[in-house]
Amino acid sequence: MSIPITIGLYFVLWWVLLFAVLPWGVRSQHEEEGRLLGTDPGAPIAPMMWRKALWTTVITAIVVGLIYVLVTYRVISV
């Protein structure tokens, strides 16, 4: 796999996996009984976006690394 293809694959998979990671550990204001005035009861209390971005980065690196190895050793072909 060439470097531009690998970077493009990483970029696309990062965004796809971000949406898979976003619900992890989310507690809504309704669940915690800590409602702020003027906000939706389903809004998260602490979304922890930096932690989720870090997890997404790590998981994406593992997935892209696995795909790179599979393509390099011709287990799958592109």
Summary of the structure (lengths in Angstrom):
residues: 78
radius of gyration: 17.8
end to end distance: 8.4
largest distance: 57.3
contacts: 168
relative contact order: 0.18
helix: 60%
strand: 3%
